[in-house]
Structure formats: structure tokens, C-alpha cells
Amino acid sequence: MSAPAATIERSNPLTSIAIVGALFFIFGFVTWLNGPLISFAKLAFDVSESLAFLIPSAFYISYFCLALPSSAILRATGMKKGMALGLFVMAVGAAVFGEFTTMRVYPGAVAGIFVIGAGLAILQTAVNPYISILGPIDSAAQRIAVMGICNKVAGILAPLLIGAFVLHGMGDLAAQVAATDAAGKDALLSEFAARVHTPYLAMAGLLALLAVGILYSPLPELRAEEANAEAAGATGGRASILRYPHALLGALCIFVYVGVEVMAGDAIVIYGQGFGLPLDSTKFFTSFTLAAMLLGYLAGLVLIPRVLSQERYLALSAVFGMLLAIGALLTKGYASVGFVAALGFANAMMWPAIFPLAIRGLGRFTEMGSALLVMGISGGAVVPQLFALFKQHHDFQAVFAALVVPCYLYILFYAMRGHRAGLAAGG
């Protein structure tokens, strides 16, 4: 038995899973606030739809910028201290966002979102491989599915809470703003923007407390190069992460997967508004997507690996996603929105399947591989921004389908062949 496994047994793996589950709840809550914040930013800062999409873009592009530095940070701090550092950076970002939004300084608010994403980049670079190697790699999708349930329960609550306490009355406010003079408009929007101040400062304080809590928690410190080496087989001993094509292809798979996940979870708000649906209804659409994802996680827990392997489930999910995207294209109004929300079910088990398949056997390159995969989260910045740009000149339903269907095709390729690239040929 390896040293990490022994450490896990002494520290009780259920306790570790519970603590990591709480972390997934936290970053799920923060992540899925971005969808409602697009509409919030458009009104509060009086910016265009394209500029409003800078909220998720700044958030997800921070993963690209910070993932590799996060890998270096984790090598110096270890995974446990790295998780605490990530939470503290998120706390700073939440405070910055709350302050600059209250002042209605949009670049400052976007910078706050970027800092929150930077903290999450550190946290995710640590926590995803951590939960993957906390037990056998072949059943990692099950453990990540449990984490996903924690993540998506938080994601369901986040739009509901921000909708109730911050975004309430947006439809009426938009009408008032349109009907008043410049001075009245400025006063109304300043009052609206200030609604986020207390919630985000409270969030900052909670995140800082959690950072301290993680430092003193019973989480064991794992050594990825030992815990993930057994699966390497003939692929061990390679000199660079670039010699592991299944990991590189996996990073691209994460890129397109997060792109379609954000399209279904965040862009669904703007998608619904394309049909003329009211603001006070569309602000809750993200919660519908996340409820579908929650059902998808439950299905994955039951079926993987008892009935289907991680890779087979991933392939079926990609096919289902393509069918739902076509259904959204061929329908209108709430029916079309329903198909987009149902993409949450198809997307649910993609991350839990892709991540362990991509880091399988990386040994001492596990943190580096994890960093590359976390860089792939930047797909959440690129794909929705393309949607925001192209929908200005083309039918928004056609643009949505044209973006997500090729993404699902690549995910299908990775599930069928890409995850095995280079594994059979040794190093």
C-alpha cells in the first residue's frame, strides 16, 4: 500500500470527502452567480450586452492566466495550504467586486470578478486532482459526482438568492430607468448597484474564515506522484507533460465542455430574453439548468462504474447533448429554453469523467496536468463571448447550435478515442 493510501485510512476518507464537498459547494455558489450577474451588470452599469458578458469572460479567463502559476504555487505549498490560499484570494476578489460595483466603476467590478476566478483557479488546481486520487482512479467519477452534487446544489441556490435579494424588481426598474431623466436614471442605478455591497462583503468574510478553517482541518496532505503513479503502467518515466497526449487532448476537452456548460447555465438567461421572455422570469433560468445537472449527477452515481464505464457514459452524454441542442434549435419560446436547460443533464457527468481520464497515470506531472485542465476552463470565457458577438448579426438560436454541437462532437471523440492517445505506446 502506498503512503498516501495509508494516510487516507488513518484520517478517515469520509471526513476528507465531506470537507472537499464543502469546498465544491462554495465555489459552485460563487461560479453560478455569474449568469444572473450578466443581466445585473447590463442594467446597473448601463452597458451593452457584449460588455455585460465580460463578467463570465473575466471570471473564466482568469483560469487560463492563473492555472500554471497555481501548479507552481501548489508544489511549494502542498494541496492543503493551496486550497486555503485559493479561498483567501477569492475573499479579496469578493470584497473588490462589492466595493467597485457600489461605486458603479465597471472596470473595477470586472477586476474583482477576475480575482475571484484567480482564487478559484488555485483552489480547483488543488482540489480536483485531490478528490481524484483520494481513492481508486477508476471510480474517481463517482467521487467527483458527489462533489458535483454539492456544487450544483449551491448553483441552484445562488441564482435564487441573488434573484430574491439583489435582482428583485428588475423588470419594473428597467422601465423606470427608461422613462426618467439622466439624474433620475443615475440615482436609480446607483441604488440598484449598491444592493450587492453587503452580500459580497459577507461572502468575503465567510471565505476568509473558511481559509483559516481549511488550514486547521484534518485533511491529509497527499503526494500525487505516488498516488497516481500506479495507473501509469508503461507510460511512466516520461520527461515532460507534453509526452502525455491524452492529457493535452483532455485539456481541450475541458475547454469545449466548460464552454457548453456556461452556454447552458449562464447564457440561458440572454437566450431566453431573445424570445422576449420577461426579465423577472429569465433571471431564474440558470437554476433550471443546474437542477437538471443535479439529476444528471444522481444518474451518474447510480450507473458509474456499475453499469457503464466513465468513458462510455461520457460518450452517451455527448450524443444526448447534441440531440438536445438540435431540439432547442427546432423549437421556440419556453420549449426551446427547456431544451437548453436539459443540457444540464447531459453536461453533468462530463467533468467527473474527463478529469480522471485526462490525469490518469501522470504521476509527478499530476499537478501540471491538473493545471492544464484548469486552463481549459477558459472555454467558459470564449464560447459564450462568441455567442454574444455573433447573435448581434445572426439568429441567436442558430448561433447557439453552431457553437455547441461541434463542442459535443469533440467530447464524443475524446470519450471514444482521445482519452487513450499515447497510453498504449509507452514513453
N, C-alpha and C positions, 0 to 999 in steps of 0.2 A: 504493500500500500504506500502511495506517495505521501510525502509530508503534508501537502495541502489537505488531502483527504482526511488524514488523522486529525489535523487541526479543526476541520469542519465537524467531525464527530464529537470532539470534546466540547465544542462551543454550541452544539445543538443547531442543525441546519434549519429547523423550522423558525427559530428565533432570527436567524440571518435572513431568511426569506421574508419574514414579516417586516423587518426593518427596511430591506430593499424595496418591498412593496409600498411602504410609506413614502419612500423617495419617488417611486414611479407615480404615486398619487400626486405628489407636489408638482413634479414637472409636467404631468398631464394637465393639471389645473392651469398652470401658467401658459402652457403651449396653446391650449384650446380657447384661451381668451382672445387670441389673435383674430379669429373670424368675426366676432361681434365688434372688435376694435376697428375693423376696416370701415364699417358704417359710422362708428363713433368719430373716427378721425375725419372722414369726409365732411361731416356736419360741424364738429367742434372747431376744426381748423379752417373750414371753408376752402377745401382743396378739391382738386379733380379726383375722379375715380382712380386714375392711374397713379397719382401721388398717394392716395389713401392706401394703395397696395404696397407702399413702402413699408408699412407696418409688418406684414409677414415676410416681405423680402429682406428687410434688415435683420429680422429675427433668424431666418434660415441661412442667410449668407454668413452670419457670424460663425456658424458651424464650419463652413469651408475655411474661414480665416483662422479659427482657433483650434481645430481638431489636431493638427500636427504639433503645435506648441503644447496642447494638452497631453499628448503622448510623452513629450519630454518632461513635462511637469510631473506626470504620474510616475515616471521612472525615478524621479528624485523624491517624491513624497510617499509613494505607495498608493494603492487604490483607496484605502480608507480615508487618509488625510486629503486625498484628491477630491473625494466626494464632499467633504466638509468645505474645502476651498471653493468648489463649484457653487455650493449653496450660499456662501458668503458673497461671491461675485454677483449672484442673482439678486441678493438683497440690495446691493448697491444699485443695480440696474432698476429695480422696482422703485427705489427712492428717487432716482433721477427722472424716471418717467413720470411719476406723480407730481414732482415739482415743476418740470417744464411744461407738462400738459396744463396744469393750473394757470401757468403764465401764458399759455397758448403760443409757445415757441416750438413750432413743429420740428425743426432740425434737432433740438434738444430732446424732444419726446422720442423721435426715431433713434437717437443715440442711446437713450435709456433702454429701448427695446433691444438694440444691438448688444448692450452689456448683459441684459438678461439672457440672451441667446449665448453669449460667450460663457457665462457661468454654466449654462446647460450643456454646452459643448464639453467642458471639463467633466461635469457630472456624468454625462452619457458615455464619454470615452472610458470612464471607470466602471460604471455600474452595469453596462450591457455585457462586456466580457466576464465581469464578476459573477453575474447570475448564470451565465452560460457555463462556466467552469465550476459552479458550486455543486455540480453533480455530473453524471454521465453526459457527454456532448450529444449523444443520440436522442436523449429525452429533453434537451435544452428548450425545445419549442414549447413543451408543457410548462416549464418554469417561467419562460418569458410570457406565455399566455396568461398565467396568473398575474404577472406584472402588468400585462396589458389590460386586464380587468380593472386593476387598481387605477391605472392611467385613464381608462375611458370612463369609469365612474366619476372621476374628478372632472373629465372633459364634459360629461353630461351636466354636471352641477355648475361648471364655470359659466357657460352662456346663460343659464337660468338665473344665477345670482347677479351677474353683471347686467342682465336684462332687467331684473327687478329693481336693483339699487342704483344703477347708473343710466341705463338706456330707456327707462320708462318714459312714455310720452313723446318719443322721438318723432312720430308722425305729426302730432299736433305742433311740436316745437318747430319742425321744418316749415310748416305752413305759416307760423307766426314770423319766423325769420324772413320768409319770402315777402311778407306783407308789411314789414316795418322799415323805417329809415336806417341809415348807416349806424347812427349812435345806438338806436334800439337793438339793431342786429348784433352789434358788438357786445352789448350788455347781456343779451340773451345767451350768446355763445360762450361768453366768459363764465357765466353761471353754470351752464351745462358742462363745460370742460372741467370746472372745479369739482364736479361730483366724484372724479376718480382719486382725488387727493388723499382722503382718509383711507379708502380701501387699499391703495397701493403702499402707503406708509405702514399700514398694519401688516400687509404682506411682507414688506421689507423686514420688519421686526421679527415676524414669525420665522422667516428664512434664516436670519442671523442666529436665532435661538436653536433652530434645527441643526445648523452647522456645528454649534458647540455640542449639541446632543450626540451627533454622529462621532465626534472625537472621543467621547466617553462611553460609546455604545459597545456591546460585546461582539461586534462584527469581527471576524478573524481577518487577518491580512493574508491574502492568497498570492502565490507566485505562479503567474500564468505560464511561464516557460516550463514548469513542471506539470501543472495540472492539465495542460493542453498538449503535452508532447506525445502522449501515448497514441493519439489518433493519427499522428503524422505518418507512421509506418515508413514506407520507402521514400517519403517526401522530406524526411528530416535532414538536417545538416546543410540546408541551402544558405547561401551567403547574403541574400537580400530578400526583402518582401516582394520585390519585383519578379522573383522567381516562383511566385505562387499565383498563377493566373486566375485560379478560382476565387482568390481574394480580391483581385483587381476587377474582375467581372462582377463580383458581388458588390463592390463599391458603386459601380454604375447601376446595378440593380436596385440598390438602396436609393440612388438618385431619382430614378424614374418612379419607384414605389412611393417615396415621400411626396413627389410631385403630384401623383394621382390622389394620394391621401389628403393633401391640402386642398386640392381641387374639390374633392367630395365634402371635406369638413369645413373649410373656410370660405372658398369661393362659392359655395352653395347659396350663401346669403345674397351675393350680387347676381348669381344665376337666377334665383327666384325673383329678384327685382326686375330682371329682364322681361318677365311676363306681366309686369305691372302689379305684382302682389304687394300688399301694404307693408311698410317698414315694421310696424308693430307685430307682424307675423313672421317676417323673414329673419328677424333677429334671433329666433329660436331654432332655425333650421339646422344649425350645427349640432344641437343636442339630438336631433333625429338621426343624423349620421352616426353619432357616437353611440346611440342606443343600438343601432344596427351592428356596429363594431363589437359591442359588448356581447350580443348574441353570437357573433362570429367567434369570439374568444371561447365562449362556453362550448360551442360545437367543436372547436379545435381541442379543447381539453378532453372531450369525450373520445374523439376519433384518433388523435395522435398520441403515441405510436401504435395503439392497439389495433386500429383498423387500417390506417393509412400512414405511410412514412411522411416525414417532413417535406421532402421534395415532391411527392405525389400530391399532397394537399396543396402545396404552393401552385402546382400546375393547374389543378382544378379551380383554384381561386382566380388565377389569371383568366381562364376561359370564362368563368362566371362574370368577372369584371367587364370583359369585352361585350358580353351579351347585355348586361345592364346599361352600358354606355350607349349601345345601339338602341335600346329601349327608350332611353332619355331623349335621343335624337328624334325618334319617331312619334313622340307624344308631346303634349303641351301642358302648360299650367302646373297645377299641383301634382298631376300624374307624372310629368317629367321630373319634377323635383323629387318625387317619391323614388324614381329610379336612381337619381343621383344619391339620395340618402342611403338607398340599399347598397350602394357601392361600399359603404362602411362594412357590411358583412363580408363582401369579397376581399376587402383590404385587411381585415382583422388579423389573420394569421400570417400575413406576408413578412412583416418584420421578424416575428418569432421564428419563422422558417429560414429566412435569408441570412440572418446574423450568424447563427451557429454553423450553417453550411459554409459561410464565407470565411470564418475564423478557424475552421476545423484543421487541426494539425499544425498551426502556425508556431507553436512552441514559444521561443524567446521573441518572436515577432508578433505575438498576440496583441500587445498594446498598440504597436504600429498599425497592424491590420485593423484593429478597432478604430483607430484614428482615421484611417482611410474611409471606413464605412460611415463614420460620423460626418466626415466631409461630404459624403453623399447626401446628407440631409439637406444640403443646399439646394437640392431639387425642389424643395418647398418654396424657395425664392424664385427660381427660374420659371417653372411651368405655370404657376398662377399669374406671374407678371406677363408672360406671353399671352395668356388668356385675356388679361386686362387690356393689352395693346391691340391684339387682333380683333377683339369683339367691337372695337370702335369702327371698324371698316367692313366687317363681315357678320353674318348671322351668328349670334352667340352660341346657339346650340351646335351648329356645325363646327365652330371653333373648338368647343368643349370636346366633341367627339374626336376631332382631328388630333387633338393633343393627347387624350388619354388612351385611345385604342393602341397606338404604337407603343406606348409605355407598357401596356399589358402584354403585348406581343413579346417584348424583350424579357419581361418577367417569366413568361412561358418558356422562352429559350433557356433562361438560366435554370429554371426548375428541371427541364428535360436534359440539358447537356452542360450548360455553363458551370454549374457547381462541381462538375467532375474534371474540369480542364486542368491538366497537369498533374492530377493526383495519381494516375496510373503509371506515369513515366518516371520516376524518381528524380532526384535532384542532381 
